[in-house]
Amino acid sequence: MKEMLFKHGLVFNIMHQNWVQIMFRVLISYRCLDKDSILITGLCFPLLGCPGTESEQAGKSASCQGCPNQKLCASGATKAPDPAIAEIGIKLSTVKHKILVLSGKGGVGKSTFSAHLAHALASDTTKEVALLDVDICGPSIPRIMGLEGEQVHQSGSGWSPVYVEDNLAVMSIGFLLGSPDDAVIWRGPKKNGMIKQFLRDVDWGELDYLIVDTPPGTSDEHLSIVQYLSSTHVDGAVIITTPQEVSLQDVRKEIRFCKKVKLPIIGVVENMSGFVCPKCKNTSQIFPPTSGGAEKMCADLNLPLLGKVPLDPRIARSCDEGKSFLSEVPDSPAAQAYQRIVQSIQDYCSNRVTEEQSAT
């Protein structure tokens, strides 16, 4: 039976069991304690690690063998900065605050939070707010913001975003689809190109806040948005989770991603944090925090916990209807939790401006 064994980016076809055993022994004895190896069922396998397009070893290391982009990387062309980065820096120079909303996994309420954050900030009519949806394959912002069926118009200054209020603009790939049920089946480069176009070609105008709703995880879209915004001032990221350990485990990966790309973390928000009965006002834990929830995680990692938003069925209903939950039920415990979280984010942004002014 044919076995496939990966070593240093090369694929060896092993036709006989004795050769498989020999190669296993080689792998165990070779670089078993190396940082570039991984232990699987007691065996050490070298990782097929890409050195990165900006590395001096790009296109030259053993792991680059067989990669279709090897010649391009080896030529040094990938080390040249993308000219779009400077263009985006100029385009967004009129945006005071840029906030990314991240989550380690899907279904934790990231887009819901992004929408409510935009609504809350825009409730101050003296502020100009925009919400950018870069969840290319799952754009839910048009529905949540009550903008399904709207279309993007193009002018001499670029694409014009769709407005919810006079001071609240929205851009999403959902506006470019023929139907809300249309699937976006794209590979990474095409998604990255769309994100670049959103940042560079949309006529945002002068903004106080730009909120970027990202897809879950740490994939191409996240790397692209951080890279394209590298020439601008990004205030930081708000990370959304639920109390469950299965969600917190993915959030820890998201936190490591932020630290690796030097993206400041504004804080963590725990969604679905218990259910407050509207009659007796008692709180029930629907998703029990078996490992201490976001509060313990933030304490362990020295991160601010911005707040806990309890479950409220009216949040889901308002999102389906394209309405602002904060306006529909302003006195609910969930709405009050949102308001406290938004105030903390505003304070963080203001403090960063003060610190930067003091430093200069």
N, C-alpha and C positions, 0 to 999 in steps of 0.2 A: 504494500500500500504506500502511496506517495505521501510523504510528510513534507511540510513547508517549515523551514527554519530561517529566521531572520537574524542576520549578524552584520553589524556595521552598514546597514542600508542595503546589503546584497541579499538576494534570495537564492538559497541553495536547494536544489531538488534532491532529496535523499530517497533512494530507491530501496535501500536495504536497512533492516532494523539495526544491524551492527554498526553502520555508519552513524545512525542517529545517536546511539549510545556513546560513540567516540566523540562526536561533536558536543554532546551534553557534558562530557568530562572536560573537554577543552573550555567550554563556557564557564563551568564551575571554577576551574583553576585560574581563568584569565579575567582579571579586573573585577573579581567578585566583590571587593570592597571599594571599588571605584565609585565616585559620586555619579557617574553616568551609567550606572547599571541598576537593574531592578530585580528584586527577589520574587520569584513566582514559584509556589509549591516547592520550596527548598532549593531552587535553582536560580542562578544569576544570569540574567540576559542583558546585553548591552542595549541601552535605549537608542531609538532611532531619532536622535535629537537634531533638529535643524539649528545651525549656529545663529540664524537670523540674517536678514538681508543686509544689515548694517555692520555685521561682524567682519573682522579682517580675514576670517576663515570662510566667509560666504562663497560657496561654489567650489571650495578647495578641500573640505574635510571629507572623511570617509562616509559620513552620513549623507553627503550630497550626491553620492554616486546613484545614478538612475533617476534623479530628479529632472523633470522637463525644463526647469528654470536654471539648471546648473551653469550653463554657459553665460546666461544673462547676469547671474550673481557674480561669477568669476570675473566678468568684464569690468565690474565696479560701477555699472550703470545704476544699480539699485541703491547705492550709497548716496546718490545725489538727492537733495531734498526735493520733495514734491512742490512744484511752484504754486499749487493750490493752497498750501498752508499759509503762505504770505498773503495770498489774495483773500483767504478767509479771515486772516488777522485784520486786514483793512476793512473788510465788510462788516465784521462784528465789533469794530472799535467803538461803535455807538451803543453797545450793549453793556450796561453797568455790571450786572450780575448774571452768571451762568451757573445753573445748578443741574447736575445729572441725577436721575433717579434710577437706582440699580436694584436688582434682586438676584439671589443665587439660583432660584428656581421659579418656575411659572406658577400661577394660581395663588400668589400671596397678596394680590391687590396692589401691585406696583402702578399699573395704569390708572386705577381708581384713585390712588393717592396723588399721582401726577396731576390728574384733572382737578381734584379738590384743592391741591396746592395752588394751581393756576387761578381757580375761582376765588380762593381766599385772598391771594395777593391782589387780584384785580378788583376786589371789593372796595379798595381805596382808589377812587376814580382819578386821583392825581398820578397814579402809577401806570406805566405802559408794560403789559405782560404778554409774553408769547409762549406757546407750548409746541414743541417740535417732537413728533412721533417718529422715531427711527426704528421701531419694531417693524421691519420691512415685511416679514412673513405673517405677522399677526397684528395688523393695525386696528386696534379697538378704540382709539381716541375719537374718531369721527362719531361713532355711536354714543359714546359716553358724553361727549360734548354737544350732542343733539345736532350734528352737522352732516348726517348721512345724506348722500345725494348731491352735496355741494361740489363744485368744481373749482379748480385753480385757474386763474387768468394770468396771462403774461403781458407785461408792458415793456417799455423801453428800459426800465430800471430792474427788470427781472420778474420772477414769479411773485404774484401777489397772494399772501396768505388769506385764509378764510377767517372772518371775524365773528366771534360769538357776541361780544359787546364792542363798543367803540374803542375800548382799551385792552381787549383780549383777543389775540390773533392765534390761529392754529394752522399747522402744516403737517400733512400726513400723506403717505403714499396711497391711503384709502381714497383720497380725492382724485387720484389718477386712474382708478380702476373703473371698469364699466359697470360692475355690480359688486355689492359687499361680499358676495359668495365667490368672487374670482380669487383663485390661488396665485400667489407670487412664488413661482418655482425658479429661484435664481441661485447661482453659485456665489461664493464670497465676493469676487471682484465686482460683479454687477451690483450687489448690495452696497458695497463700499462706494461705488461711483454715484449711486443715488444719494447716499449720505453727504458726499462731497457737494453734490448739486444743491441739496437742501441748504447747506451752510453757506455756499458761495453765491448762489443765484437767487435766493429768496430775498425780496425787498422787505427786510424786517423794519427798517427805519430805526429811530431812537427807542431803545427799550430800557426799562429799569430791571426787568427780570426775563431771562430766557430759560425755560425749563425743558430739559431733554429727557423724554421717556424712552428708555432703552429696552431691548429684549432681555429675557432672563439669561443668566450665565455669564461667561467670559469668552466671547467668541470674536469673530471678525469685526462685527459692528462696534463692539466696545473699544477694540484696539484702534479702529478707524476714527471714532469720535474723539478719543484722547489725542491721537496724532494730529488730526485736523485742527483741534482747538489748542494745540501746543503753543501757538504764537499769540494766543489771547489769554486773558485772565479768567481762569475757571475757579469759582469760589470753592467748589467741592461736590461731593456726592452724598445723597441721602440713600441709605440702604434699607430695603423693606424686607421684613421676615414675618413669620408666624411663630407661636410659642413652641411648636414641635421641634424635636431634635433633628428630624429629617430635613427640616427647612434650615435650621441653624447650622447644620453641617455644610450646606451649600453656601450659606452666608459667610462662613469663615473663609471659604475659597475666594469669595468676592472681595473680602477685606484684604486678603493677600494680593489679589490682583491690583487693588487700589494702591497698596504700598509699593508694589513692584513698578507700577507706571508713575509713581509719585503724584497720585491724585488725592488731594485732601479729602478726608471723610468728615462731613458735617455732623453726622450721627446716624443712629439706627432707630427705625420705627417698628414697633411690634403691632401688626394687624391681627384682627380676629382674637383679640386678647380678652377672652371671656364673653359671656352674654349677659347683659343687664336686663332683667325682667322689667317690662314697662309698668307692671302692676305693683309687684312687691319690692322692686328695686334691688333685689338680691342678684349677685353675680354668680353665674355658673361657668365652669371651665369646660368649654366644648372641645378644645384642643389642649389637653393638660400639658403643662411645661415640665416634662419628666426630668429634664436636666437643668432646670432653673430658668428656662426661657431666655429671652433677649437680655433681661436685666443682669443675670449672672454672666452671660457671655460678654456683655459690655464691661462689666466689672473686671473680668479676667483679662480682657484685651485693652483695658484703659480707654474705652470709647464712650462718648456721651450717648445715653438713651434719651432720645427726643420725646418719647411718649408711647403710650399704649392705647390703641384704638379698639374699643369693644365691638363685637359683632352687632349688627343692626340690619334686619331684613330690608329696611327702608333705603339703605345705601345701595343695595343691588337693584331695587326698583327704580330709584332715581337715575342710576346709570343706564338702565334699559330704556328709560324714557327720555334720556338726554337732558336731565335737569341737575341743578346743583343741590346736593343733599344739604349743604350748609345753609342754603336759603330756604329749603323746604322744611327742615326740622332743626332750626338753629339752637333750640334749648335741649336737645338730646345729649346724653353723655358722650356719644361718639363725635358729635359736632363740636362739643366743648373741648374734647381731646384734640381734635384737628386744629382748633384755634390756638391752643397752647403750643402745639408742635410748630405751626406756622410762625408764631411769634418768636420761638426759639431760633428758627431758620433766619428770620429777618434780623434778629439780634446778632447772629453769627456773621451775616453778610456786612452789617454795619460795623462790627468790631474789626473785621478784616480790612475794611477801607480805612478805619482809624489807624490800625497798626501800620499799614503801608504808607500812609501819609506821615506818620511819626518817623518811620524808617528813612524816608527821603528828606 
